[in-house]
Amino acid sequence: MTSQPLQSILIGAGQRGAQSYAPYALEHPDQLRFVAVVEPNAVRREIFAKQHQIAPENQFEDWQLLLDRPAIADVALVCTQDWQHAAPAIAAMRAGYHVLLEKPMANIASECRELYAVSAETRRQLHICHVLRYTPHFQKMRELVQSGVLGEIIDVDHRENVAFYHMAHSYVRGNWRNKDETSPMILAKCCHDFDILSWVLSQDPKKLASFGELNHFRSENAPDGAPLRCTDGCPVEGTCPFYAPNIYLGMAPFWSGLADTARGFPRWAAKQYSENPALIRALAFLSPSLRQITNYQGWPLTVLSEVPNQENIEDALRNGPYGRCVYHCDNNVVDHQVVMMQMESDATVTLTMQGHSHFEHRSTRIEGSHGRLMAEFGNGGSRIMIDEHRTDWHMEYDTSADLEDGHGGGDFHLMEFFIKSVHEDDFENVLLGTKAALQSHLLAFAAEDARLQGKVLEQDSWQ
Ligand SMILES: NC(=O)c1ccc[n+]([C@@H]2O[C@H](COP(=O)([O-])OP(=O)(O)OC[C@H]3O[C@@H](n4cnc5c(N)ncnc54)[C@H](O)[C@@H]3O)[C@@H](O)[C@H]2O)c1
């Protein structure tokens, strides 16, 4: 790219803002540069300011101090928590910034509509971080479906299989556990999937119904004698999959999940490390790839502490929310939900989200009049297989991204698209994307309403 780097401000220097998107600026200083940061957490603010060399007068605790005045940069990244999206994103557009806003757009439907309306009114681009659209995996899936190789699409079965330790981390102990404070789980986890399904199939649902409950993570399921915290002498620490020290110290489930799904050297290394961590630690000086595993300090450890060394993680488990027994938390989001949809073409689609998967992945099966597509998208690797009914023609595509590429490569490809769209002043095209994002959010709200009311809802009710 030959033009000047875009100047950016960051609102919310947490996991996503500071660790998923901002590293793009460090890798591509010719394309993007941060000139201001807003973050109430002083440690995070200082780490970010130091990494990106932000002047002291451009470091803020509150976004209003920055957004109440005319724009000092081209773009704003808004990466606060779900319930803190609409106000700063709207203020940023009104101040003159193009905005990259984390999903969900907002956790209330009226705020999602308002965000879209303000983008249309101010003609400021509003990109929603539906990162899956930017992955080689879902782009290939869309290309295959659009090519017609499957014939008429008859039925789709798409699953968001949330790993048991991710469910416990985010939706039982962590930030998205309580729908009254954040978002219903079908919005938090599956606004991506509603977006992808409509995009891949090039059509919207016209009817939907939904079922789902919180079955497992309830106090009545607590093992006899389980204390409030895992570290307080739990009688089932040797057998409970959710025993916090096993998840966060050594991260055994994370590495064994990777060993199940990755290929080549990462698979071997993750398997060895999950079975014999001492051996891999001893060999780590030989190989940078092994050190990536033994020195790992990324998500979810960075959620527990800004400096996730052993001492700080142990302290967080003794004193913070992530050491709590999963049966004694203040969680109320579902741990499984299914949404059944009838599409405009009368094709049927089921979207299943469940939080007890052995490993983290999405899987998709598309049945057409001429063939079948089967796909898996996961941290360890992704693939798509196609079979043609008449000829037994079979094709496999490896759609894996590098392990360190967030969301199967989606995080950085989204940044590329954002920067390119701003440079090209491609407002009309981006607004179409914002509208599609709004639709996917309205579908998620409709699915939650359908679940709570036990009703079949029609398109008119959520448009
Ligand atoms: N696109 C994706 O696939 C994806 C994946 C995970 C999370 N998310 C979404 O990203 C968002 C951020 O999640 P996260 O895990 O980074 O959360 P986080 O809590 O790590 O980061 C949010 C940051 O915002 C800061 N903050 C709070 N109030 C603020 C204010 N008034 N002004 C500025 N900053 C403020 C917090 O201190 C925190 O550092 C959430 O909405 C989440 O749902 C998206």
The ligand as a Gaussian input file, in Angstrom:
#p B3LYP/6-31G(d) Opt

LIG

0 1
 N      -14.957000     -10.635000      16.888000
 C      -14.892000     -11.653000      17.695000
 O      -14.889000     -12.795000      17.265000
 C      -14.829000     -11.441000      19.189000
 C      -14.204000     -12.398000      20.006000
 C      -14.188000     -12.159000      21.374000
 C      -14.783000     -11.019000      21.911000
 N      -15.402000     -10.143000      21.078000
 C      -16.045000      -8.917000      21.612000
 O      -15.045000      -7.924000      21.794000
 C      -15.442000      -7.028000      22.847000
 C      -14.286000      -6.863000      23.806000
 O      -13.995000      -8.118000      24.398000
 P      -12.617000      -8.331000      25.171000
 O      -12.491000      -9.780000      25.441000
 O      -11.544000      -7.609000      24.491000
 O      -12.984000      -7.581000      26.538000
 P      -11.982000      -6.914000      27.570000
 O      -12.758000      -6.759000      28.840000
 O      -10.698000      -7.636000      27.595000
 O      -11.722000      -5.470000      26.922000
 C      -12.593000      -4.384000      27.061000
 C      -11.766000      -3.220000      27.541000
 O      -12.571000      -2.048000      27.574000
 C      -12.148000      -1.302000      28.687000
 N      -13.168000      -0.299000      29.035000
 C      -14.153000      -0.376000      29.961000
 N      -14.844000       0.764000      30.000000
 C      -14.285000       1.581000      29.072000
 C      -14.552000       2.908000      28.653000
 N      -15.557000       3.627000      29.193000
 N      -13.784000       3.456000      27.674000
 C      -12.778000       2.737000      27.121000
 N      -12.474000       1.473000      27.502000
 C      -13.225000       0.907000      28.461000
 C      -11.930000      -2.332000      29.754000
 O      -11.142000      -1.843000      30.837000
 C      -11.227000      -3.429000      28.960000
 O       -9.828000      -3.301000      28.993000
 C      -16.684000      -7.639000      23.470000
 O      -17.814000      -6.948000      23.042000
 C      -16.693000      -9.058000      22.958000
 O      -17.983000      -9.620000      22.864000
 C      -15.418000     -10.320000      19.754000

